[in-house]
Amino acid sequence: MPNLLDIKARINSIKNTQKITKAMKMVAAAKVKKSQVKVVSARPFSKALGEAFAKVLSSVEGYSSAGLKIDRAIDNYPALMEKRDIKTAGILVVTSNRGLAGAYNANVIRFTLKKIEEYKEKGIDVKLFIVGLKGTSSLKRRAESLGFEIVNTYNKISQEPNSSNALVIAEDMAQSFVNGDIDSIEIVTTRFKNMMSYKVEDWKILPVDDVQKALGDTKTESAKIDPLMDFEPNADSILQKIVPMFITNIIYQALLEAVASELAARMTAMSAATNNAAEMIRILSIDYNKARQAAITNEILEVVSGADALKK
């Protein structure tokens, strides 16, 4: 017979867990609405910037660093626009610092490992730049066995990423690209769809073959600028400003999309956990009542048996 005290203790334990999961669901729901507003608000700017970038690129025949002041790697746009054979791919992997978000981090990591395998089959090495503790801890364990290198990790980016965070990452990746350590830059992140779903995607940034690919599902026009328009002060100066802005903005957009997706996944996971806890409490309550009824019945039988023995 089940022990009544054990069942009661388990019910109380599950109730306490249910309170935690319900609270986490409410917190995630409040945060995801705020994050959703940021993502949706940032997308039109990303689209407009991509269109402007595409038009400028299509209107410039060559790149020159003559007369340009280059203090950072990301300002060295002629080197960043250089197209070369890809021998080493640079991938920025965006994960979260915390778990309890369902399969969110597992999906991103699985997608990344698949990309690494595809590159290895083509004879291309891979170097990773990882955002988030979950991706860092998981991918570090596989680095040696799968033969890829982790160049840098970014584990202090808050739940509310800003352009400064994106600029730090962009400069690190641009430095590796300019130095020849990597020959391409891409991002593995999640695109936020709605409160219930997201999609793991691969955004290709450099080399710039197609601005649309770098912007995910954003449609970008490729028409040239009106030939009557002039660049002020010149095309090279404009490109030196817009190329870093374009790269940094894509990374910033990826961080925003990832945070919103993570919160949505956590809200869904905690909602499911809360419902599962309620179901477990219901089943255990039935078991408790059955065990209690059986115990009472046994006590009655013992009393009746004792009374019958005294009569004899």
C-alpha positions in Angstrom: 0.0 0.0 0.0 1.4 3.5 -0.8 2.5 5.5 2.1 0.1 8.4 2.7 2.8 10.7 4.1 5.1 10.0 1.1 2.2 10.9 -1.4 1.3 14.0 0.6 5.0 15.1 0.6 5.2 14.6 -3.1 2.1 16.6 -3.8 3.4 19.5 -1.7 6.7 19.3 -3.5 5.0 19.5 -6.9 2.8 22.4 -5.8 5.9 24.3 -4.8 7.5 23.6 -8.2 4.2 24.7 -9.9 4.3 28.0 -8.1 7.9 28.6 -9.4 7.0 27.6 -13.0 3.9 29.7 -13.0 5.9 32.7 -11.8 8.6 32.2 -14.4 5.9 31.9 -17.1 4.4 35.3 -16.0 7.8 36.9 -15.9 8.7 35.6 -19.4 5.3 36.7 -20.8 5.8 40.2 -19.5 9.4 40.4 -20.9 8.6 38.8 -24.3 6.0 41.5 -25.0 8.6 44.2 -24.4 11.1 42.3 -26.5 8.6 41.7 -29.3 8.1 45.5 -29.6 11.8 46.0 -29.9 12.2 43.4 -32.6 9.3 44.6 -34.7 10.4 48.2 -34.3 14.0 47.4 -35.4 13.0 45.5 -38.6 12.0 48.5 -40.7 15.3 50.2 -40.0 17.2 47.0 -40.9 15.3 46.8 -44.2 15.9 50.4 -45.1 19.6 50.2 -44.2 19.9 47.0 -46.3 18.2 48.7 -49.3 20.5 51.7 -49.0 23.5 49.4 -48.7 22.5 47.4 -51.8 22.1 50.6 -53.8 25.4 52.0 -52.8 27.2 48.8 -53.6 25.6 48.5 -57.0 26.6 52.1 -57.8 30.3 51.8 -56.9 32.6 49.9 -59.3 35.7 49.7 -57.1 36.9 50.1 -53.5 39.9 52.2 -52.4 41.3 53.1 -48.9 43.2 56.1 -50.2 42.7 59.1 -48.0 40.6 57.2 -45.5 41.4 57.2 -41.8 41.2 53.6 -40.5 41.3 53.3 -36.7 39.4 50.0 -36.4 39.2 46.8 -38.5 35.5 47.4 -39.1 36.4 50.8 -40.7 38.6 49.0 -43.3 35.8 48.5 -45.7 37.9 47.7 -48.8 39.3 44.6 -46.9 35.8 43.7 -45.7 34.4 43.8 -49.2 37.2 41.6 -50.5 35.9 38.4 -52.0 38.2 35.4 -51.6 38.1 31.6 -51.5 36.6 30.4 -48.2 39.1 28.3 -46.3 38.0 29.2 -42.8 34.4 30.1 -42.0 33.6 32.4 -39.1 30.3 31.8 -37.4 28.6 33.8 -34.6 26.4 31.5 -32.6 23.7 33.2 -30.5 22.4 31.3 -27.5 21.2 32.2 -24.0 22.8 32.5 -20.6 20.0 30.6 -18.9 18.1 27.3 -19.5 14.5 26.3 -18.7 13.6 27.5 -22.2 12.6 24.1 -23.7 14.6 23.0 -26.7 15.7 26.6 -27.6 19.4 26.3 -27.0 19.5 22.6 -28.1 18.0 23.6 -31.5 20.6 26.4 -32.1 23.5 24.1 -31.1 22.2 21.2 -33.2 21.9 23.6 -36.2 25.5 24.9 -35.6 26.9 21.4 -35.4 25.2 20.5 -38.7 26.8 23.6 -40.3 30.2 22.6 -39.0 29.8 19.1 -40.4 28.8 20.5 -43.8 31.9 22.8 -43.9 34.2 20.0 -42.8 32.9 17.8 -45.7 33.9 20.7 -48.1 37.4 20.9 -46.5 36.6 24.2 -44.8 37.7 25.0 -41.2 35.4 26.7 -38.8 36.0 29.3 -36.1 33.2 30.2 -33.7 32.3 33.3 -31.8 29.7 32.4 -29.2 27.1 34.5 -27.4 25.6 32.9 -24.2 26.8 30.5 -21.5 24.7 27.6 -22.8 26.3 27.6 -26.2 29.7 28.2 -24.7 29.6 25.2 -22.3 28.0 22.9 -24.9 30.2 23.7 -27.8 33.5 23.7 -25.8 32.9 20.1 -25.0 32.7 19.2 -28.7 35.4 21.5 -30.1 38.3 19.1 -29.9 36.4 16.0 -31.1 34.8 17.9 -34.1 37.9 20.0 -34.9 36.7 23.5 -34.7 38.1 26.5 -32.8 36.3 28.9 -30.4 37.8 32.3 -30.9 35.8 34.4 -28.4 32.8 34.1 -26.2 30.4 36.8 -25.0 28.7 35.7 -21.8 27.9 39.1 -20.2 25.5 40.4 -22.8 22.3 41.2 -20.9 18.7 40.3 -21.7 18.5 43.7 -23.4 21.2 43.9 -26.0 22.3 47.2 -27.4 24.3 48.5 -30.3 27.4 48.7 -28.1 27.3 44.9 -27.6 26.8 44.4 -31.3 29.7 46.7 -32.1 32.1 44.8 -29.9 31.3 41.5 -31.6 31.4 43.1 -35.1 34.9 44.6 -34.4 36.2 41.2 -33.2 34.9 39.4 -36.3 36.0 42.1 -38.6 39.5 42.0 -37.1 39.7 38.2 -37.8 38.4 38.8 -41.3 40.9 41.6 -42.1 43.7 39.5 -40.6 42.8 36.6 -42.8 42.0 34.3 -39.9 38.5 33.8 -41.3 37.2 34.2 -44.9 33.5 34.6 -44.2 31.2 35.9 -41.5 27.7 34.4 -40.8 25.3 34.2 -37.8 23.4 31.3 -36.5 20.5 32.8 -34.6 16.7 32.5 -34.2 14.1 34.6 -36.0 11.2 35.5 -33.7 7.8 34.7 -35.3 5.3 35.0 -32.6 4.7 34.1 -28.9 4.5 30.5 -29.8 7.2 29.9 -32.4 10.6 30.9 -33.7 13.0 29.5 -36.5 16.7 28.8 -36.4 18.4 30.6 -39.3 21.8 31.2 -40.8 22.4 34.8 -41.8 25.4 35.3 -44.2 27.1 38.7 -43.9 30.5 38.5 -45.6 31.4 38.2 -48.4 28.5 40.2 -49.6 27.0 38.1 -52.4 23.4 39.0 -51.6 22.1 41.5 -49.1 18.8 39.6 -48.9 20.6 36.6 -47.4 22.3 38.8 -44.8 18.9 40.2 -43.8 17.1 36.9 -43.4 13.7 37.1 -45.1 13.9 40.9 -45.7 13.3 41.8 -49.3 15.8 44.3 -50.6 15.8 46.2 -53.8 18.9 46.3 -55.9 18.3 49.3 -58.2 21.2 51.6 -58.8 21.2 55.2 -57.4 20.1 57.8 -59.9 23.3 58.8 -61.9 22.5 62.5 -61.3 23.1 62.0 -57.6 26.6 62.6 -56.2 28.3 61.2 -53.2 29.4 63.7 -50.6 32.3 63.8 -49.8 32.9 60.7 -51.9 31.8 57.1 -52.4 34.6 55.7 -50.4 33.7 57.8 -47.3 30.1 56.8 -47.6 31.0 53.1 -47.8 33.3 53.5 -44.8 30.3 54.6 -42.8 27.7 52.3 -44.1 29.6 49.1 -44.2 30.3 49.1 -40.4 26.8 50.2 -39.7 25.4 47.4 -41.9 27.4 44.7 -40.2 26.8 46.0 -36.7 23.1 46.3 -37.3 22.7 42.8 -38.6 24.4 41.5 -35.4 22.2 43.8 -33.3 19.1 42.5 -35.0 20.2 38.9 -34.5 20.6 39.5 -30.8 17.2 41.1 -30.5 15.6 38.3 -32.4 17.4 35.7 -30.2 16.3 37.3 -27.0 12.6 37.5 -28.1 12.8 33.9 -29.2 14.4 32.7 -26.0 11.7 34.4 -23.9 8.9 33.0 -26.0 10.4 29.5 -25.7 10.7 29.9 -21.9 7.1 31.1 -21.6 5.9 28.2 -23.6 8.1 25.7 -21.6 7.0 27.1 -18.3 3.3 27.0 -19.3 3.7 23.4 -20.3 5.5 22.6 -17.0 2.8 24.3 -15.0 0.1 22.3 -16.8 2.0 19.1 -16.3 2.4 19.8 -12.6 -1.4 20.4 -12.3 -2.0 17.0 -14.0 0.5 15.2 -11.7 -1.1 16.8 -8.6 -4.5 15.6 -9.9 -3.3 12.0 -10.4 -1.5 12.0 -7.0 -4.5 13.3 -5.3 -6.6 10.4 -6.6 -3.9 8.0 -5.5 -3.8 9.7 -2.0 -7.6 9.4 -1.7 -7.6 5.8 -2.8 -4.8 5.0 -0.3 -6.6 6.9 2.5 -9.9 5.1 1.7 -8.1 1.7 1.7 -6.5 2.5 5.1 -9.8 3.5 6.6 -11.4 0.3 5.2 -8.6 -1.8 6.8 -9.1 -0.1 10.1 -12.8 -0.8 10.0 -12.2 -4.4 9.2 -9.7 -4.7 12.0 -12.3 -3.2 14.5 -15.1 -5.6 13.2 -12.7 -8.6 13.4 -11.8 -7.7 16.9 -15.4 -7.3 18.0 -16.3 -10.7 16.4 -13.4 -12.3 18.3 -14.6 -10.9 21.6 -18.1 -12.3 21.0 -16.6 -15.8 20.6 
